Amino acid sequence: MNENSGDENAVRDRLIVGLDVPTVREAEAVVAALGETVSFYKIGYQLVFAGGLDFAGDLVRSGRQVFLDMKLLDIDNTVAKGVENIVKMGVSMLTLHAYPKAMRAGVEAAKGSDLCLLGVTVLTSMDGEDLIEAGYHDDPQALVLRRAEQAREAGMGGIVCAAPEASAVRRIIGPDMALVTPGIRPAGAEKGDQKRVMTPAEALKAGSSHLVVGRPIVDAADKQAAARAILKEMAISERKPRKVRDLGFPSRFV
């Protein structure tokens, strides 16, 4: 039974719980514990390589939405063929690294489907020193903004970026693209390995459309209570939340 309030239900599809757990059994336990409180889940490498793709299919068939966080980057044809097969899975979102050729290949492969392709700009675990070590000369925000503009030009469905850059990215991509923000931590929560974080209310105010929350919910003793607290904060932040339809997202998000 969905025990969310009306305001919380209005933002429910904008909260994505990161299933950053090592086994499908643990992921199943998280989903069971959350019940109808949460409808959207992110699956990344850790779970993918432990049977997570089959589990993603199970979630889709159960009526839930799945964000497949694969961060694809390869030669054009390989990216395109991967996207074509992921389209068949019926997941809602898929990440690609925001390199222009890879994004263009992915967009062409996903054409005509409901799959929302998201460009990953700069990982939320990276700061300026990390970028310098990796050979980049831009500061994190400059690189994020450049890649956001390239994603818009490529026809991507949205962007993944840290909350501190969300406001500037929203100005570049406009109102019609999804802006998915990981590294969300409720007030007082540990940052973990994230370096550029915000609270749910701060991220929504900055222009984020979807928030990814992992450990603060997954590791909570009462997972439903943790999720409802975040949904309540989101609902209070946006008493008149933007409809997904108003943001121009694919039909499966409506």
N, C-alpha and C positions, 0 to 999 in steps of 0.2 A: 504493500500500500504506500502511495506517495504521501508523506506527511509534511511536505513543504507547504508554506503559505502561498497565497496567490502571487505576491510579489516575487517570492523565491522561484516559483515555477516559471515566471516570466523571464528569468535569467538562467534557468537550469541548463539549457543547451549551450550556454556560453562558458560553462565551467567544465574543463577537461581534466580528468584525473589521470595522472601519469602512473601507469602500471610498471614501475621500475622495480620489479621483483624477479628473482632468478628462475622461477618455475611456473608452469601453467596452473598447477594446483594452488599455489599462493595467490596467483592472479584471480582464479575462480573464487577463492575465499574473500578477497577484497570486494569483488563485484557482488557476491552474495551478501556480504555485510552491509554494503551501501544500498542494496535493494533498488527501489525506484527513486531514491534521493538524487542519484546521478545518472545521466543518460549518455555520457560521452567519455571515451577512454583513449588514452595515448599508449601505443605499443612501440617500443624502441628495440635496439639491437639485442639487449640482454634477453628479453623475452622472445623475440623473433627466433633466436638461435636455440630456443628451448621448446619449440613447438608453437610459438606465438602466432604464426600465420594461420594455422588451423583454428586457434582460439579466436583470432580476429574474425574469421568466418562465422564462428559460433555466436559471437557478439552481434554481428550484423544480422544474422538470422533471428536473433532474439529481439530485434527492433532497436538495438542500441547503435550509436554512432562510433566510428573508430577513426582515430587519427594515427596513421602509420608513419612513424618518424624514422625514415630510412636515410634521409640526407643523401639522395642519389647524386653521384658525380662520376661520369665516365664519358667515353666517346659517344657522339650523338646517337648512333644506332643502338648502342647498348642501353642508354637511358630510355629511348623511345620504346624498345621492346619490353623493358621492365615496366614502364608505365602502362603499356597496353595490357599486360597481364594483371597489374594491380587494379586497373579499371574493372576487370571481370570479377574481382573480389567483392565489389560493392562498398568499399570503405569510403569515408567521407572526405578525408584529408590525407595528403602525402607531401612529405618534404623533399626538396631538391636543394643542393647547395646553389646559391644565387650567382652562378656563372652563366653569362649570356647564352652561349651555345647550348649548354645543357638545358637551360630553361626553355629555349625555343623548341628544342626537340621534344621535351616533355609536354609542352602546350599543344603541339601538333598531334602528339600521340593520344592526348586526353580529349581532343576536340569531339564535341557532341555528347560527352558523358557528364555526369554530375560530380565527378571527382574535382575537388578544389586543390590545386597545386600551390604549395607554399614555398617561397624562397627563403632559405636560411641565410641570414646576413652575417652576423658575427656571433659565435657561441656565447651564451651568457656567463660561461666560466672564464672567458678571456677578458683581460684588460689591456691597456696600452703596452705594458712591458711584454706581455705574451705575444702581441702582434709584432713588435719589434724583433723578438726572438725568432718568429716565424718568417721574417723577411719583409713584412709590410711596413710602409712608412707613414700610412695614415693613422690618425688616432681612431679609436673604436667608432665614435659617432660619425666621423667623415666617411669611413668605409661602409658603415651601415646605410647611410643616406645614399651613397653612390649605388650600392647594390639594390636598394629599394627602388630607385629610379629605373635601373636596368630591368628589374622584375616587372614593373608597371609596363615598360615598353615591350617586354616579351609577351605580355598578355597573361601573366600569372594570376591566380585567384587571390593570392594574399602573400603576406610577409610574416616571418617569425623574427622577432627582435626583442631585446631586453626592454623592460618598462621605461628606464630612463631615456631611451631614444624614441619611445612610442609617439610622443607629441610631434616631434620633428618629422618622423616617418609618415604620420597621418597627413601632414600638410603636403608631402610629396606625392603620396599615392592617392589622395582624395578619399571620398566617403564610400566608394563602391568596392573596395578590396578588404578582405579579412586581414586583421592585424592580431596575430596570435602571440601571446606573451608568456614565456616560461619564467622560471625564477621568481614566482609569486610566493610571498611569505606573509602570513597574517602578522599583525603587530606583535612583537615580542618573540616570534619564532626564530630558531637558529637559521643562519644563512646557508649552512652546509658548504658545498663547493661552489655555490653561486656567488659571483662578485658584484653583479649589477642587478639588484632586486628592488621590488616595491611591494606595498600591500595591495590587496585587491581593489580597494577604493581608489588608491593613487593611480593604479594602472588604467582603470576605466576612465578616470578623469583625464588621463593623458591621451586617450583615444584608442585603447585596446578594445577589440571586439570579443576576443576569447582569451581566457586565462587558463594556463596549465599549472596545476598544483599536484605535487607528488607526495613527498614525505610527510608534510603536515597533516595529510588525510590518511595516507596508506599506513603510516606508523602510529596513528592515534589509537588509543585504547577503545574509544567509541568513535568509529569512523563516520557513522551517520551524523553524530553531533558535530564533528569537525567540519564535515561538508556543509551542513546546514548553517553553521556559523559563518562560513565564507559566503554562501549564497545570500544570507541575510545582509552581510556587509555590502555585497554587490547590489542587492535590491535597494538598500538605503542610499547607496551612492547614485543610483539611477532610478528615482521614483517613477520616471517615465522612460523605461528602457527602450532603446531603439529596436524596432522589430528587425529580425534578420532580413526580412523581405525588403525593408527600407535601405539596408546596406548593400543590396544587390547581390547577395550570396546565391549559390545554386539552390535549386528547389528543395533538395533534401534537407536544407537547414531551416526551412520555413516551418 
